Amino acid sequence: MNALMKDLEQEMTPLFSSFLNPPASEEKIKEVEKEIGVTFPNELRQLYLYSDGERENGPGLFFGLPFLSLDELLEEWRVWKSIGTDLNEEIDSYSVPTGWIEELYTNSKWIPISKDFGGNNMGVDLSPDVQGMKGQIINFGRDEETKYVIAQSLNDFLRFMLKTIQSGNYTIYDEDDTVSWSYGESGGDHFFDELSDMSLPVLRPQFASTSPNELEKWYNSLNSSWREMVDETSLSPQQFIKSKQLYFLRGPKVNDLSPLSLCTEMKELILSGNNVKDLSPLVGMNGLKKLFLAHTPVEDVRSISHLPHLKELNVSATALRDLSQLASFPALKTLHIKEMGHLNYSGLSHLSIQSLFVSIENGEQLHALSKIKTLKHLSISSLQNVKQEEIEVLEQLTNLQTLEISEGSFLHLDFMKKMTKLKQLTFSDCIVKDAEALATLPQLKDLEVKGSEIVNLEKIARSSSLTKFSGSFQQFNLLKDLFSQKVDFSTLIGEASAEEEDIWHHYLNDQRK
């Protein structure tokens, strides 16, 4: 590490005045390790024993991004630690290559060594996914939904920097007595913006590059519609085939998916509303995580059932009639099957999905989905034709944490009493004659009522767990003074008169005091 840093510093000396801080002490490194709860890999330790970051007005050692001192490293790490893990399930994250980085929003074992002053970091990954390497260099942060393995090690990244300087593939900026630099001769503003077009990890790329001749041949083979889409969605054919997310939402313009066969790095593909039927061109998308096929004539998904990372699939309003095909998907966790008519749902019992978005036409369908014991999140609609006694089977879904019910009429909600893990409940366009059961749910935190009539809503005030209620002004006005604990009424649903809004705002202001 010392020799590598000396070589790098020697190459940078003609470009910038000295900007690295003196070495950190072993004691300081141990202090940081203790707080984070890790032992630094030798390369990271040696880097800080060579220099404890860079000076405030430095050029940004890492292609314009600053090398953080240990104190700055801790400051960044504490911010991410304070965020916790709650957002990991709510925010999509993608690893490139697939299976190398844990697909999380934040991880306390990602050690930031640089930042962009906008909530994003470059760091050392001490908790890689199954195919990754401990100590690999990654990007992460508020705007970094796609996380890349930039280098397999810190040494590799520094060697790449040295090679980049020696080849002249960089741009120097000298403005207002501030000197900085960036990767590439074109003068890109942000190193992270260059990652999608780079061969990564540096020095040891995992994806074979498509040659210019192959790209030209591919582009020339496209029909006029596809050429237009390529030109609209990307700056170049190369950028298009390296896309991680593509959304085709403009109707039946897409009917042939064969041009996507080169897009092997795809993570999220939205084809809803198009005229696609043959999915075989997608067989090489081994990193695909989310696929939306709603309102397409697709009737067979077996050609893509091998995809190892496909977690979310939307086949709502398709021609698919055999749900047993879905049992072959190894990683499927979220399924959308709305507007499927009287389709037999019995095949759902073989799935280990956690989230289901479904519409119901009859009691048999309800009975089938009640057998999915792994369900944690359920959105269920179109219950107009279902009888109260048929709804009772939902009591078997004892692992539910969130439940959204639309377009239903209920005499009572006793079937929810066994849903002791339920935290969030939403009614949309429903009629409930007796809501007393809701007060018995020990973990219910959030109740949302949209366009729904709940006859004895005041009984929910007996709940000691509820912390948030969203509903109409009339419902807010009924409940606002009934709870023994503080409840968040900051979301009002539907229209309200000026006088009603004044009452609501006055209440919220009083609660903030």
Secondary structure, DSSP 8 states (H G I E B T S, - for coil): -HHHHHHHHHHHTTTS---B-----HHHHHHHHHHHT----HHHHHHHHH-S-B-TT---TBTTB----HHHHHHHHHHHHHH-SGGGTTS--EEESTTTS---S--TTEEEEEE-SSSEEEEEESS--TTS-TTEEEEEETT-SEEEEEESSHHHHHHHHHHHHHHT-EEEEEETTEEEEEETTTT-S-HHHHGGGS-SSTTS-SS----HHHHHHHHHHS-HHHHHHHHHH-SSHHHHHT-SEEE--SSTT----GGGGG-TT--EEE-TTS-----GGGTT-TT--EEE-TTS-----GGGTT-TT--EEE-TTSS---GGGGGG-TT--EEEE-S-TT---GGGGG---SEEEEE-SSHHHHHHHTT-TT--EEEEE--TT--HHHHGGGGG-TT-SEEEEES-EES--GGGTT-TT--EEEEES-EES--GGGGG-TT--EEEEES-EETTGGGGGG-SS--EEEB-HHHHHHHTTT-SS--B---B-S---HHHHHHHHHHHHHHH-
